[in-house]
Amino acid sequence: MTDIRTRGFDSPAQLREHLAELDEESPAADPGVPIGDPSAEQQIAALRREVQDLRKRLAAIRIETEGLDTGRPRAKRHPWLRIGATIAMTYLLGRLVQRLRLGAPGAAAVPVLAAQLDKRLW
């Protein structure tokens, strides 16, 4: 049975040599990669580039969405007005049911009618 960890190598010594070579060629020794933390000036420059990029993307989004109605619906702008109107409609429908003497079936229909009117108005 073969040891999967050493597959491709003739002996464990050859594996150790290969691993030692990999350690010597670590990416930290690469001259293209800066060693240590970037300076404050470099960090600020990177942040300024990122802010500039975000501003460009935001401008593109604004151009794409220009002309679209992004205003909030009336019901969300004035929630208390909607609640007050719903209460008033329910009260008036209840009074109407009492005057017409429709009884229990009419009284049960009042909340349903008020909800339907509320949906249509808002």
VENTAZI-V886054 format. One record per backbone hydrogen bond with DSSP energy under -1.0 kcal/mol. NH is the residue of the N-H (numbers start at 1). CO is the residue of the C=O. Records with the same first field share a line. If there is no record, write none. Layout:
NH: CO ; CO
This chain:
6: 3
7: 4
9: 6
15: 11
16: 12
17: 13
18: 14
19: 15
20: 16
21: 17
22: 18
23: 19
24: 20
25: 21
26: 23
29: 26
30: 27
33: 30
43: 39
44: 40
45: 41
46: 42
47: 43
48: 44
49: 45
50: 46
51: 47
52: 48
53: 49
54: 50
55: 51
56: 52
57: 53
58: 54
59: 55
60: 56
61: 57
62: 58
63: 59
64: 60
65: 61
68: 65
70: 68
77: 73
78: 74
82: 78
83: 79
84: 80
85: 81
86: 82
87: 83
88: 84
89: 85
90: 86
91: 87
92: 88
93: 89
94: 90
95: 91
96: 92
97: 93
98: 94
99: 95
100: 96
102: 97
107: 103
108: 104
109: 105
113: 109
114: 110
115: 111
116: 112
117: 113
118: 114
119: 115
120: 116
121: 117
122: 118
